[in-house]
Amino acid sequence: MSAETAYHGEMGKQFAALATDNAYNAHTDRPAMLRLAGDVSGLQVLDLGCGAGHYAAELLKLGAAQVIGVEGSETLLHAAQERLGDGAILHHHDLEKPLTFLEDQSFDLAVMALVYHHIDGRGQLLAEIRRVLRPGGSLLVSTTHPTSDWTYFGGSYFADDRVELPLGNGLISYRRMTLETFLGELLGAGFVLQALAEPRATEEARLVDPRRYDKTHKQPLFLTVKLHRP
């Protein structure tokens, strides 16, 4: 994320703890992303907005050859380092800025889990991802579901304003967008859509948080896509 929207300090610590075993991150978005990733054996993976390293840890367990994580929060990067040890290479970097430290066509898979809606310079970021992905590589992106944001915040479905949600003792900020905007930006950047999912919580979430488990099975909260880099 950017320096402004990254989860710093106490908020970062709270998010790192929550994301380990909560209904939404651990048992809805993460399983959906890993399912769409498919076989990652031997792949070079770029985890953008890697947070506390939860996705990177799973990708390494599934056989990824190497994971490079990029994160704008020093707090979350520290948590990721503790979780991953020497298993991944981690960079502290603002995703609003070019990925100049990464070489052209050096990754087979890029993962961006619940980060895209925090970024303002999305066109630049997508161009950078396309640059560092090898031809034939894949991009996985998850975001808040446009209809969920519309239901929660109200107003016009077509609004693209910044909104805020509580997290612990703070507020997280992101920009809501329509399905047309979300997919249009990804396709316009030269990626080809391969799969789309509106994930529901897994059975594990029923034990962790029955209310949120039921909610994900009644209304879409997240949107997950897999794209191909020609």
C-alpha positions in Angstrom: 0.0 0.0 0.0 1.0 3.6 0.0 2.7 5.3 2.9 -0.7 7.0 3.7 -3.0 4.0 3.5 -0.6 1.3 5.0 -1.5 -0.1 8.4 1.1 1.4 10.7 1.8 1.1 14.4 -0.9 -0.4 16.6 -3.3 -0.7 13.7 -0.7 -2.9 11.8 -0.3 -5.1 14.9 -4.0 -5.5 15.2 -4.4 -6.3 11.6 -1.6 -8.9 11.6 -3.3 -10.6 14.5 -6.8 -10.5 13.0 -5.6 -11.8 9.6 -4.2 -14.9 11.1 -7.5 -16.6 11.8 -10.5 -14.3 11.1 -13.5 -15.2 9.0 -12.8 -12.7 6.2 -9.0 -12.6 5.5 -8.1 -16.1 6.7 -11.2 -18.1 5.7 -12.7 -16.2 2.8 -10.2 -14.2 0.7 -7.1 -16.2 1.3 -8.5 -19.6 0.4 -10.1 -18.1 -2.7 -6.9 -16.6 -3.9 -4.9 -19.8 -3.3 -7.5 -21.8 -5.1 -7.3 -19.5 -8.2 -3.5 -19.6 -8.0 -3.5 -23.3 -8.7 -0.2 -25.1 -8.9 2.6 -22.8 -7.9 5.3 -25.4 -7.7 8.7 -23.9 -8.7 7.2 -20.4 -9.5 8.8 -17.0 -8.8 6.1 -15.1 -7.0 5.7 -11.4 -6.3 3.4 -10.6 -3.3 2.4 -6.9 -3.5 1.1 -5.5 -0.3 2.2 -8.7 1.4 1.0 -7.5 4.9 2.1 -9.8 7.7 3.2 -12.6 5.2 0.2 -14.9 5.5 -0.2 -15.4 1.7 3.5 -15.7 1.2 3.7 -18.4 3.9 0.9 -20.4 2.2 2.5 -20.0 -1.3 5.8 -21.3 0.0 4.1 -24.3 1.6 2.5 -25.0 -1.8 5.9 -25.2 -3.4 6.7 -21.7 -4.8 10.4 -21.5 -5.5 10.7 -18.0 -4.1 8.4 -15.2 -2.9 9.3 -11.6 -2.9 7.1 -9.4 -0.7 6.5 -5.7 -1.0 4.8 -3.7 1.8 4.4 -0.1 2.7 4.0 -0.6 6.5 7.1 -1.3 8.5 4.9 -2.8 11.2 3.5 -5.4 8.9 6.8 -6.0 7.3 8.3 -6.8 10.7 5.4 -9.2 11.3 6.1 -10.8 7.9 9.7 -11.2 8.7 8.9 -13.0 11.9 6.5 -15.3 10.1 8.7 -16.1 7.1 12.2 -15.9 8.4 14.6 -16.4 5.5 11.9 -18.0 3.4 11.1 -14.8 1.5 12.8 -11.5 0.4 10.9 -8.5 1.7 11.0 -4.9 0.6 9.6 -1.8 2.3 8.2 0.2 -0.5 5.3 2.5 -1.3 3.1 0.9 -4.1 2.2 4.4 -5.4 5.8 4.5 -6.7 7.4 2.4 -9.5 8.9 -0.9 -8.7 12.3 0.1 -10.0 14.1 -2.4 -7.8 12.5 -5.4 -9.7 13.8 -6.6 -13.0 11.8 -7.0 -16.2 10.0 -10.3 -16.7 11.3 -11.8 -13.5 8.1 -13.3 -12.0 5.7 -16.1 -13.0 2.9 -14.9 -10.7 2.0 -11.7 -9.0 -0.5 -11.6 -6.1 -2.3 -8.5 -4.9 -4.7 -9.5 -2.0 -7.1 -6.8 -0.8 -4.7 -4.0 -1.8 -5.9 -2.7 -5.2 -8.7 -0.5 -3.8 -6.2 1.3 -1.5 -4.1 2.5 -4.5 -4.6 5.8 -6.3 -2.0 5.3 -9.0 -3.5 2.0 -10.2 -2.6 2.5 -13.9 1.1 3.0 -13.0 1.1 -0.1 -10.7 -0.6 -2.3 -13.3 2.0 -1.2 -15.9 4.8 -2.1 -13.5 3.2 -5.5 -12.8 3.0 -6.2 -16.5 6.6 -5.2 -16.8 7.9 -7.6 -14.2 5.7 -10.5 -15.1 7.0 -13.0 -17.7 4.9 -13.6 -20.8 2.4 -16.3 -19.8 2.5 -15.2 -16.2 -0.5 -14.7 -14.0 -1.9 -11.9 -11.8 -4.2 -12.6 -8.9 -6.2 -9.6 -7.5 -8.8 -9.5 -4.8 -10.8 -6.4 -3.8 -13.9 -5.4 -1.8 -17.0 -6.3 -3.8 -18.6 -3.2 -5.4 -22.1 -4.2 -4.4 -21.0 -4.7 -0.8 -19.5 -1.2 -0.7 -22.6 0.2 -2.2 -24.8 -1.6 0.4 -22.7 -0.5 3.3 -21.9 3.1 2.4 -25.0 4.0 0.3 -25.2 6.8 -2.2 -24.5 6.1 -5.8 -23.2 2.7 -6.9 -21.1 4.7 -9.4 -19.3 6.8 -6.8 -15.5 6.6 -6.7 -15.0 8.4 -3.4 -12.6 7.4 -0.6 -14.4 5.7 2.2 -13.4 4.5 5.7 -13.9 1.4 7.8 -13.0 0.9 11.4 -10.1 -1.4 12.3 -9.3 -1.8 15.9 -8.8 1.8 17.3 -8.3 3.3 13.8 -9.8 3.7 10.4 -8.7 2.2 7.1 -9.2 4.2 3.9 -9.8 3.0 0.4 -11.5 4.0 -2.8 -14.6 2.2 -3.8 -15.1 1.4 -7.5 -17.6 -0.2 -9.8 -17.2 -3.6 -11.4 -16.8 -1.9 -14.7 -13.9 0.2 -13.4 -12.2 -2.7 -11.6 -12.3 -5.0 -14.6 -11.8 -2.2 -17.1 -8.6 -1.1 -15.6 -7.2 -4.6 -15.5 -8.1 -5.5 -19.1 -7.0 -2.0 -20.3 -3.6 -2.7 -18.8 -3.2 -5.6 -21.2 -4.2 -8.5 -19.0 -6.6 -11.2 -20.1 -9.3 -12.5 -17.7 -9.1 -16.2 -16.9 -11.3 -16.6 -13.9 -13.6 -14.7 -11.5 -14.9 -15.7 -8.1 -17.2 -14.2 -5.4 -15.8 -16.1 -2.5 -17.8 -17.4 0.4 -16.2 -18.3 3.7 -15.0 -21.9 4.2 -16.3 -24.2 6.9 -13.5 -23.2 9.2 -15.0 -19.8 9.4 -18.2 -21.2 10.9 -16.3 -22.2 14.0 -14.4 -18.9 14.2 -17.2 -16.5 13.5 -20.7 -17.9 12.7 -22.2 -14.5 12.0 -19.6 -13.5 9.4 -19.6 -17.0 7.9 -23.4 -16.6 7.3 -22.9 -13.1 6.0 -20.5 -14.2 3.2 -23.0 -16.8 2.1 -25.8 -14.3 1.8 -24.1 -11.3 0.1 -20.8 -11.0 -1.8 -18.1 -9.2 0.2 -15.0 -9.8 -1.9 -14.2 -10.2 -5.6 -11.3 -12.3 -6.8 -9.9 -12.5 -10.3 -7.1 -14.4 -12.1 -5.6 -12.8 -15.2 -3.1 -13.8 -17.8 -0.2 -11.7 -19.1 0.1 -12.4 -22.8 
